[in-house]
Amino acid sequence: MRPLSRAGFWLKTGASLAVLALTMVALDLAFPPPMEAARSGSLIVTDARGIPLRAFPTEDGRWRLRANLENTDPLFIEALIGVEDERFYSHWGVDVLAVVRASGQALTNGRIVSGASTITMQTARLLEPRPRNLGSKLIEMFRAFQLERRLSKDEILELYLTLTPYGGNLEGLRSASWAYFGREPDRLSDDQIALLLALPQSPEVRRPDLRLENARAARARLLERMTELELISVARADEAAELPLPGRHAFPALGWHASAQIRDAALTAQIEDERFGMPLEDIRSTLDAGLQTALESMLRDAALELSPEVQISAIVVETESRSVRAMVGSASRERAGGWIDLTSSARSPGSTLKPFIYGIAFDDGVAMPDTFIEDLPARFNSYRPENFDRSFRGQVRISDALQHSLNVPAVLALDRIGPERFASSLELAGVPLRIHGSSSRDAGLALALGGVGMTVQDLALLYAGLGDHGLMRPLAWTEAELAEREGEAGRRFMSDGSAQEIIDILQSAPQPSGRMPSRLTQNAPEIAFKTGTSYGFRDAWAAGIARGHVVVVWVGRADGAPRPGETGRLAALPLLFSVFDRVSDELGVTGSAQDRLVAEQADTPLHTMARFGNHDDPPLILFPPEDVTLMQRSADHPNPGYVLAGRGSGPLRWFVDGEPIEEDAAGAPYWVPQSPGFYDLSAVDPNGREAQVSVRVQAF
């Protein structure tokens, strides 16, 4: 056989190498590396500044947080490469020198003395676990070639640090750092670095929470190795070896319901963008960790004063950007219904929609704040609305009707603008109508009094729009959403002028018990607020706007059971004011509500509406109106009499046929007719001016 010429030899060698290369490429394309483990991982939702709020495990209950070299201590990376793969940045996946060395040692000693697996090969094994034998090693080498072809060195290192086992259900450097040190691995001490290097080599045997002495010995050996690599001094290693070992910490769990909603929305967006399967970065939310912590603590403490079945939920939204700054779905997961996100549970909103009805009425020109409207018994086909206290006040200004949440005027206003139009406006604003107990989607005039399902988040959206000159935009939960929506115009619900008039009216509403009106208090934010109570006392609401933020509070039972006597004003409004105090403290809002003085007086009752009139006006009787016929209630009726109402330049004294009227327990003039017949009622102001009406009382 003729020997090959030199040219022939190189030609044949080149052809063989080309065939080998083509074979490798063909195999690479036919059998791509399995990346499923790299595509599923845990997530951390952070606040707007990057402070972790809550971590989420994988579907199989493992903690696998994606590593990030920029957020990893450089000394740890240097020590890792020195210990595991000193030529990591120079080889192409397989370290030939290490393979030759390990093979020679094995032949000489008759056993494996040292390994030759590179970090890339170890990553391949983590992606595709196999029995430890020669065939598996060859497959790992091929997979290492594939990974090097597809990923950069830093990406391979991040993938390795994401999948490395650390014992139990911990995978990856960040998971281990959070579990054992309670924080990110961006700054690690010498003892921490040594422990994190030692654990993956025998994760179950060296767990510091279970095998203390094994972990201590392994850490000491790695500290010694770090001195050999001249990464730390012997003195530092000796000092680190004496430090106590850590126990296992809980992962962050702040903003439980809010973080879950943010995580779910991010995953949904990933699917819609056709990027599902790629590992997510940490999700940066718009929440503020300080305010979130304060709100959770506040609601938890408030719930302790209530019966065990009662829950509280609340949300804080920045008006201009619509950023959700804090959200608590339930006061405690230990209480009934606590695992439910009650900010997204539809409930009857009671009277909280009345400001929006009047806002549209102002736009239409059918009403203004000083327009008089009737608060008298009325029938709309089969619908007969009543006021909360079952009494009526005659002719009242719309501003007073809104401040005191009178029902009949609100229904009259809704009738004028049209319930269908109002319902459409709500849906166009981004609030879906949820109408229960009806075969149609027409809530009719019952919309005015809460005849539709609303969530805490829905009301936050509406009140944020009211505070933003009547423009409605969706709430923003993440920094990514804010960036995407920058410059977007909102949808107008009412004019700027009408929105400001509504806010002015709500700012002048009677303050809750123990609160001095903000106009009398230095630096206190003027809160424009509205309360609501659903039918049967099932839901207590308070919504407010002040200093660029909106707060909505709900109090009730998760199962919707009634809580007799618990109104929005009594149960939710004090919390609303307290939340605004914390918003000022935590977010640095100008004019801290801490400066608000505390009043020793009780709530302003309905009959003192005179305080909001012009001080030069003569007295005016609002209820009962002139020549009205009042139906005489039986003596055993829960409310056999009538609350009288009027306005004037000061407190009014009331008389019937010249005899003074006694006040009830709430300080309101309360008249119980002695018998059917005709009566003359008088109201006298401090200046001696008198208003008089004649009424008839008829038995039924």
C-alpha positions in Angstrom: 0.0 0.0 0.0 1.5 3.3 -1.1 2.0 5.8 1.7 0.0 9.0 1.4 1.9 12.1 0.3 2.0 15.0 2.7 -0.6 16.8 0.7 -2.8 13.7 0.6 -2.4 13.3 4.4 -3.6 16.9 5.1 -6.4 16.5 2.6 -7.6 13.4 4.2 -7.2 14.8 7.7 -9.1 18.0 6.7 -11.9 15.9 5.1 -12.2 13.8 8.3 -12.3 16.9 10.4 -14.9 18.5 8.2 -17.0 15.3 8.4 -16.6 15.3 12.2 -17.6 19.0 12.4 -20.7 18.4 10.1 -21.6 15.4 12.2 -21.4 17.4 15.4 -23.5 20.2 13.9 -26.0 17.7 12.6 -26.2 16.0 16.0 -26.5 19.4 17.7 -29.4 20.4 15.5 -31.1 17.0 15.8 -30.6 16.7 19.6 -30.6 20.2 21.1 -29.8 20.4 24.8 -32.8 20.1 27.1 -33.5 23.6 28.6 -36.7 22.9 30.4 -35.2 23.3 33.8 -33.7 26.6 32.8 -37.0 27.8 31.6 -38.9 27.3 34.8 -37.9 29.0 38.0 -39.0 30.9 41.0 -39.8 34.6 40.9 -39.3 37.5 43.2 -41.6 40.5 43.1 -39.9 43.6 44.4 -41.1 47.1 45.3 -40.3 50.1 43.1 -36.8 50.4 44.6 -35.9 46.7 44.2 -36.6 45.7 47.8 -37.9 42.1 47.7 -41.6 41.7 48.6 -42.4 38.0 48.0 -40.7 35.0 46.4 -42.7 32.3 44.6 -41.5 28.6 44.4 -41.8 26.6 41.2 -44.9 24.4 40.5 -43.2 21.4 42.2 -42.4 23.4 45.3 -38.7 24.1 44.6 -36.9 27.4 45.2 -35.0 28.2 42.0 -34.2 31.9 41.7 -32.4 33.0 38.6 -28.8 34.0 39.2 -27.5 37.4 38.1 -23.7 37.9 38.0 -24.2 41.7 38.4 -25.9 41.0 41.7 -23.3 38.4 42.9 -20.3 39.1 45.1 -17.2 39.1 42.8 -15.1 37.3 45.4 -17.5 34.4 45.3 -17.3 34.2 41.5 -13.5 34.3 41.7 -13.4 31.6 44.4 -15.9 29.4 42.4 -13.9 29.4 39.3 -10.7 28.8 41.3 -12.2 25.8 43.0 -14.3 24.3 40.3 -12.9 25.2 36.9 -9.8 27.4 36.8 -9.7 27.5 33.0 -13.4 28.2 32.6 -13.0 31.3 30.5 -10.4 29.7 28.1 -11.8 26.2 27.2 -14.7 25.4 24.9 -16.7 23.3 27.3 -14.2 20.5 28.0 -10.9 21.1 29.7 -8.6 18.7 27.8 -5.7 19.2 30.2 -8.0 18.3 33.2 -9.2 15.2 31.3 -5.6 14.0 30.7 -4.6 14.7 34.3 -7.7 12.9 35.8 -7.2 9.9 33.4 -3.5 9.6 34.3 -4.3 9.7 38.0 -7.0 7.1 37.7 -4.7 4.8 35.8 -1.9 5.2 38.3 -4.1 4.8 41.4 -6.6 2.4 40.1 -9.4 4.7 41.1 -10.8 8.2 40.4 -8.7 10.7 42.3 -9.9 14.0 40.8 -12.7 14.9 38.4 -12.4 16.7 35.1 -15.9 18.1 34.8 -15.9 21.8 33.9 -18.6 24.2 35.0 -20.1 23.8 31.6 -20.2 20.0 31.9 -21.7 20.3 35.4 -24.4 22.6 34.0 -25.2 20.0 31.3 -25.5 17.4 34.0 -27.9 19.6 36.0 -30.0 20.1 32.9 -30.1 16.4 32.1 -29.3 14.2 35.1 -27.8 10.8 34.3 -26.1 7.9 36.1 -22.4 8.7 36.8 -20.5 6.5 34.2 -18.3 6.8 31.2 -21.2 7.0 28.7 -22.8 9.8 30.7 -19.5 11.7 30.8 -19.3 11.5 27.0 -22.8 12.9 26.6 -22.0 15.7 29.1 -19.0 16.6 26.9 -21.2 16.8 23.9 -23.9 18.8 25.8 -21.1 21.1 27.0 -20.1 21.8 23.4 -23.8 22.6 22.6 -24.1 25.0 25.5 -20.8 26.8 24.6 -22.1 27.1 21.1 -25.4 28.7 22.2 -24.5 30.8 25.3 -21.8 33.1 26.4 -19.5 32.3 29.3 -21.4 34.6 31.7 -24.7 33.1 30.6 -23.4 29.6 31.3 -22.1 30.7 34.7 -25.5 32.2 35.5 -27.3 29.1 34.4 -25.0 26.9 36.6 -25.6 29.2 39.6 -29.3 29.0 38.9 -29.5 25.1 38.9 -26.8 24.2 41.5 -28.4 22.1 44.3 -28.0 23.4 47.8 -30.0 20.8 49.7 -33.7 20.1 50.3 -35.8 22.1 47.8 -33.1 24.8 47.3 -31.6 25.3 43.9 -29.2 28.0 42.9 -27.0 30.5 44.6 -29.7 33.2 45.2 -32.1 30.6 46.8 -29.4 29.4 49.1 -28.4 33.0 50.0 -32.0 33.9 50.9 -32.6 30.7 52.8 -29.5 30.8 54.9 -28.6 34.5 55.1 -32.0 36.2 54.4 -30.7 38.4 51.5 -29.2 38.6 48.1 -25.7 37.3 47.4 -24.4 40.7 46.4 -22.2 41.1 49.5 -21.0 37.9 51.1 -18.6 37.4 54.0 -15.7 34.9 53.8 -17.6 32.3 55.9 -20.7 32.7 53.7 -18.7 32.3 50.5 -17.0 29.1 51.8 -20.3 27.6 52.9 -21.9 28.3 49.5 -19.0 26.7 47.7 -19.1 23.6 49.9 -22.8 22.9 49.8 -23.2 21.9 46.1 -20.4 19.3 46.4 -22.6 17.3 48.9 -25.8 19.2 49.4 -27.7 16.9 51.7 -24.7 15.8 53.8 -23.5 19.3 54.5 -26.8 21.2 55.2 -26.1 23.6 58.1 -29.7 23.3 59.2 -29.5 19.5 59.6 -25.8 18.4 59.6 -24.1 21.1 61.6 -20.7 19.4 62.1 -20.4 18.3 58.5 -21.2 21.8 57.3 -18.6 23.3 59.7 -15.9 20.9 58.5 -16.7 21.4 54.8 -16.7 25.2 55.3 -13.2 25.0 57.0 -11.8 23.0 54.0 -13.1 25.6 51.5 -11.7 28.4 53.6 -8.3 26.7 53.4 -8.6 26.3 49.7 -9.4 30.0 49.4 -6.1 30.8 51.1 -4.3 28.5 48.7 -5.8 30.4 45.9 -4.5 33.6 47.6 -8.1 35.0 47.8 -8.0 35.6 51.5 -5.4 35.6 54.2 -4.9 32.7 56.7 -6.0 35.1 59.5 -9.2 35.8 57.7 -9.8 32.1 57.1 -9.2 31.3 60.7 -11.6 34.0 61.9 -14.3 32.9 59.4 -14.0 29.3 60.5 -15.0 30.2 64.1 -18.2 32.0 63.1 -21.5 30.3 63.9 -23.4 28.6 61.1 -26.7 30.0 59.9 -30.1 28.4 60.3 -32.7 28.5 57.5 -34.7 31.7 57.0 -38.2 32.1 55.5 -38.4 33.6 52.0 -39.9 37.1 51.7 -43.7 37.1 52.0 -44.7 40.8 52.0 -47.7 41.9 50.0 -49.1 38.4 49.7 -52.1 39.1 47.5 -50.7 42.1 45.6 -47.5 40.2 44.7 -49.6 37.2 43.5 -51.6 39.5 41.2 -48.5 41.1 39.9 -46.8 37.7 39.3 -49.9 36.3 37.5 -50.2 39.4 35.3 -46.5 39.1 34.3 -46.9 35.5 33.3 -50.0 36.3 31.3 -48.2 39.1 29.5 -45.3 36.6 28.8 -47.7 34.2 27.1 -49.4 37.0 25.1 -46.0 38.2 23.9 -45.2 34.7 22.7 -42.1 34.5 25.0 -43.5 31.9 27.3 -40.8 29.6 28.5 -38.0 32.1 28.8 -36.8 32.7 32.3 -38.3 35.9 33.9 -36.2 38.5 35.6 -37.4 39.7 39.0 -40.6 41.7 38.6 -40.3 45.3 39.8 -43.7 46.5 41.0 -44.9 50.0 41.8 -45.5 49.1 45.5 -43.6 50.7 48.3 -42.2 48.2 50.8 -42.4 50.7 53.7 -46.0 51.7 53.1 -46.9 48.1 52.4 -45.5 46.9 55.7 -47.2 49.8 57.6 -50.6 49.1 55.9 -50.4 45.4 56.6 -49.6 46.1 60.3 -52.3 48.7 60.6 -55.0 46.5 59.2 -53.9 43.5 61.2 -54.1 45.5 64.4 -57.4 47.0 63.5 -58.9 43.5 62.8 -57.9 42.4 66.3 -60.5 44.8 67.6 -63.2 43.1 65.6 -64.9 39.8 65.8 -62.8 36.9 64.3 -64.9 36.5 61.1 -64.4 40.2 60.0 -61.8 41.1 57.4 -60.4 44.3 56.1 -58.9 45.1 52.7 -57.4 48.4 51.4 -55.5 49.9 48.5 -53.4 53.1 48.1 -53.0 54.5 44.5 -50.9 57.4 43.3 -53.3 59.6 41.4 -51.2 61.0 38.6 -49.4 57.8 37.5 -52.1 55.3 38.8 -49.3 53.4 40.5 -50.5 51.0 43.2 -48.3 51.9 46.2 -49.8 49.5 48.7 -52.5 46.8 48.7 -53.7 44.5 51.4 -56.1 41.8 50.3 -57.1 40.7 53.8 -56.1 41.8 57.3 -54.8 38.3 58.2 -54.7 34.9 56.5 -55.4 33.4 59.9 -58.9 34.9 59.9 -61.9 33.6 58.0 -61.5 34.2 54.3 -58.0 35.5 54.7 -56.5 33.6 51.8 -59.0 35.4 49.4 -57.9 38.6 47.8 -60.8 40.8 48.9 -59.6 43.8 46.9 -60.7 41.8 43.8 -63.9 40.4 45.2 -67.0 42.1 43.8 -69.3 43.6 46.5 -72.1 46.1 46.6 -70.5 49.5 46.7 -73.3 51.1 48.6 -73.3 54.9 48.2 -69.7 55.2 46.9 -70.9 55.8 43.2 -73.0 58.9 44.1 -70.2 61.4 43.4 -69.9 60.1 39.8 -73.7 60.3 39.2 -73.7 64.0 40.3 -70.5 64.7 38.3 -72.3 63.6 35.1 -75.3 65.6 36.1 -73.1 68.7 36.6 -71.7 68.1 33.1 -75.2 67.9 31.6 -76.3 71.1 33.3 -79.3 69.4 35.0 -77.8 70.2 38.4 -75.2 72.3 40.2 -73.8 72.1 43.8 -76.3 74.7 45.0 -79.3 73.4 43.0 -82.2 72.3 45.3 -83.5 68.8 44.9 -86.3 67.0 46.6 -85.7 64.5 49.3 -89.2 63.3 49.6 -90.9 59.9 49.3 -90.8 58.9 45.6 -91.8 56.0 43.5 -90.0 54.9 40.2 -92.4 52.3 38.8 -92.0 49.6 41.5 -88.8 51.0 43.0 -89.2 53.1 46.1 -85.8 54.3 47.5 -85.5 55.4 51.1 -82.8 57.2 53.1 -80.7 55.3 55.4 -82.5 56.6 58.5 -85.9 56.1 56.9 -86.7 59.8 57.1 -86.9 62.6 54.5 -85.7 66.2 54.5 -87.7 68.0 51.8 -85.8 70.5 49.6 -82.0 70.2 50.0 -79.0 71.5 48.1 -77.2 68.8 46.0 -74.0 69.5 47.9 -75.7 68.7 51.2 -77.4 65.7 49.7 -74.0 64.3 48.6 -72.2 65.2 51.8 -74.9 63.4 53.9 -75.4 60.6 51.3 -79.2 61.1 50.9 -80.6 58.3 48.7 -83.6 59.8 47.0 -81.8 62.8 45.5 -79.1 60.5 44.1 -81.8 58.3 42.5 -83.5 61.4 41.1 -80.2 62.5 39.6 -79.5 59.1 38.1 -83.0 59.1 36.6 -82.2 62.4 34.9 -78.9 61.4 33.4 -80.2 57.8 32.6 -79.0 54.6 34.3 -78.0 53.0 31.0 -75.7 56.0 30.2 -74.2 55.8 33.6 -73.6 52.1 33.4 -71.9 52.6 30.0 -69.7 55.3 31.4 -68.5 52.9 34.1 -67.7 50.2 31.6 -65.9 52.6 29.3 -63.8 53.8 32.3 -62.6 50.2 32.8 -65.0 49.0 35.5 -67.0 45.9 34.4 -70.6 45.7 35.5 -71.4 42.7 37.7 -75.1 42.5 38.2 -76.4 39.7 40.3 -79.9 38.3 40.8 -81.1 39.6 37.4 -81.6 37.9 34.0 -80.5 41.1 32.3 -77.4 43.3 32.6 -79.6 46.3 33.5 -79.2 47.5 37.1 -81.6 50.4 36.6 -81.9 53.1 39.2 -80.5 50.7 41.8 -77.1 51.6 40.5 -77.3 54.8 42.7 -77.5 52.8 45.9 -75.0 50.0 45.1 -77.0 47.7 42.9 -74.0 46.4 41.0 -70.8 44.5 42.0 -67.7 46.5 42.5 -64.2 45.7 43.9 -61.8 47.7 45.9 -59.6 48.0 42.9 -62.6 49.2 40.7 -63.3 52.0 43.2 -59.7 52.9 43.4 -59.6 53.3 39.6 -62.8 55.5 39.7 -61.6 57.7 42.5 -58.1 58.1 41.0 -59.9 59.4 37.9 -62.0 61.8 39.9 -58.7 63.1 41.5 -57.1 63.4 38.0 -59.6 65.9 36.6 -62.2 63.3 35.6 -59.8 61.2 33.4 -60.0 57.4 33.8 -57.0 55.2 33.2 -56.2 51.6 34.5 -54.2 51.0 37.6 -50.5 50.3 37.1 -48.9 47.5 39.1 -45.4 47.3 37.6 -42.7 49.6 36.4 -43.0 48.0 33.0 -46.6 49.0 32.8 -45.8 52.5 33.7 -43.2 52.7 30.9 -45.6 51.2 28.4 -48.4 53.7 29.2 -46.3 56.8 29.4 -48.0 59.6 27.5 -51.3 57.7 27.1 -54.4 59.9 27.3 -57.1 58.8 29.6 -60.8 58.4 28.9 -62.9 61.3 30.1 -65.6 60.4 32.6 -66.6 63.9 33.6 -65.2 67.4 33.0 -62.4 68.9 35.0 -64.7 71.5 36.4 -67.3 69.0 37.6 -64.6 66.8 39.1 -63.3 69.7 41.1 -66.7 70.7 42.3 -67.3 67.1 43.5 -64.0 67.1 45.3 -64.8 70.4 47.0 -68.1 69.0 48.2 -66.6 65.8 49.6 -63.8 67.8 51.3 -66.5 69.6 53.3 -68.3 66.5 54.4 -68.7 66.0 58.2 -65.4 64.6 59.6 -65.3 61.2 61.4 -65.5 61.2 65.2 -62.3 62.4 66.8 -61.0 64.4 63.8 -60.9 68.1 63.5 -61.9 69.4 60.0 -58.7 69.9 58.0 -59.6 73.5 57.2 -59.1 74.2 60.9 -55.9 72.3 61.2 -52.4 73.4 60.1 -50.8 71.3 57.4 -53.4 68.6 57.4 -54.4 67.2 54.0 -57.9 68.0 53.0 -59.4 64.5 52.3 -62.3 64.4 49.9 -64.1 61.2 51.0 -67.2 59.2 50.5 -68.5 56.3 52.6 -70.9 53.5 51.6 -72.9 50.8 53.3 -74.4 48.0 51.3 -77.9 46.6 51.9 -78.1 44.6 55.1 -74.9 46.1 56.5 -72.8 43.5 54.5 -70.1 45.9 53.3 -68.7 49.0 54.8 -66.7 51.3 52.5 -64.7 54.5 52.6 -62.9 56.0 49.6 -60.9 59.2 49.7 -58.6 61.5 47.7 -55.9 63.7 49.2 -52.5 65.1 48.3 -52.1 63.1 45.1 -53.2 59.7 46.5 -56.4 57.7 46.6 -57.2 55.3 49.4 -60.1 52.8 49.4 -61.0 50.7 52.5 -63.5 47.8 52.8 -64.6 46.2 56.0 -66.9 43.1 56.2 -67.1 39.4 56.2 -65.6 37.3 53.4 -68.8 35.2 53.2 -71.0 38.3 52.8 -72.9 37.8 56.0 -74.5 41.0 57.5 -73.0 43.0 60.3 -76.0 44.9 61.8 -75.2 48.6 62.5 -71.7 48.6 61.0 -71.8 51.4 58.5 -69.1 52.7 56.2 -68.8 55.8 58.4 -68.4 53.8 61.6 -66.3 50.9 60.4 -64.3 52.1 57.4 -63.9 55.9 57.6 -61.6 56.0 60.7 -59.3 53.5 59.0 -59.3 55.6 55.8 -58.0 58.7 57.8 -55.4 56.5 59.5 -54.2 55.2 56.2 -53.7 58.7 54.9 -51.7 59.4 58.0 -49.3 56.6 57.1 -49.2 57.6 53.4 -47.9 61.0 54.6 -45.4 59.3 56.8 -44.1 56.6 54.5 -44.2 58.5 51.2 -43.1 61.9 52.5 -46.3 63.6 51.3 -46.1 67.3 52.1 -48.3 68.4 55.0 -48.3 65.3 57.3 -51.6 64.3 58.6 -49.9 63.8 61.9 -50.5 67.5 62.5 -54.2 67.0 62.5 -55.8 68.0 65.8 -58.1 65.7 67.6 -61.6 66.9 68.3 -63.5 65.9 71.3 -66.9 66.3 69.6 -69.1 63.6 68.2 -70.0 63.2 64.5 -71.9 66.0 62.9 -75.6 64.7 62.7 -77.7 65.3 59.6 -79.9 67.9 61.3 -76.9 70.3 61.7 -76.7 70.9 58.0 -77.1 74.5 58.9 -73.4 74.7 59.6 -72.7 74.5 55.9 -75.0 77.3 54.8 -74.3 81.0 54.4 -74.0 82.7 57.8 -76.2 85.6 56.7 -79.1 83.3 55.6 -82.3 83.3 57.6 -83.4 79.9 58.9 -84.8 77.5 56.3 -86.8 74.4 57.2 -85.7 71.5 54.9 -87.9 68.8 56.4 -90.8 68.7 56.6 -91.6 71.0 53.7 -94.7 73.3 53.7 -98.1 71.7 53.4 -96.7 68.1 53.3 -98.9 65.2 54.6 -96.9 63.0 57.0 -98.1 59.5 57.6 -98.6 58.7 61.3 -96.6 55.7 62.3 -97.8 53.3 65.0 -96.3 53.6 68.4 -94.6 50.2 68.1 -92.8 51.2 64.9 -89.0 51.3 65.4 -89.0 55.0 64.3 -92.5 56.4 65.1 -91.4 60.0 64.7 -89.5 62.3 62.3 -86.0 63.9 62.4 -86.4 67.6 61.6 -83.8 69.3 59.4 -82.9 72.8 58.4 -80.2 75.4 57.7 -79.4 78.8 59.1 -76.7 81.0 60.6 -76.2 78.7 63.6 -77.8 76.0 65.7 -81.6 76.0 65.3 -84.1 75.6 68.1 -87.3 73.7 67.1 -90.9 74.1 68.2 -94.2 72.4 67.4 -97.3 74.6 68.1 -95.0 76.7 70.3 -93.7 73.8 72.4 -90.0 73.0 72.2 -88.9 69.7 70.5 -86.6 67.3 72.5 -83.4 66.0 70.9 -82.7 62.3 70.5 -79.6 60.5 71.7 -77.7 61.7 68.6 -78.5 65.4 69.3 -81.1 65.6 66.5 -84.5 67.3 66.9 -86.9 64.3 67.0 -90.7 64.9 66.8 -93.2 62.2 67.6 -96.7 63.4 66.7 -99.2 62.8 69.5 -102.2 62.3 67.1 -103.3 62.9 63.5 -104.1 66.5 62.7 -102.5 69.8 61.6 -99.4 71.3 63.2 -97.2 74.4 62.9 -93.5 73.7 63.1 -90.9 76.5 63.7 -87.1 76.8 63.5 -85.5 79.7 65.3 -81.8 80.7 64.8 -79.6 82.4 67.5 -80.6 85.9 66.1 -84.2 85.2 66.8 -85.2 84.8 63.1 -87.9 82.2 62.6 -89.0 79.9 59.8 -92.4 78.2 59.9 -94.2 75.5 58.0 -97.6 73.9 58.4 -98.0 70.1 58.0 -100.7 67.5 58.3 -100.3 64.2 60.1 -102.5 61.4 58.9 -102.9 57.9 60.3 -102.4 54.8 58.2 
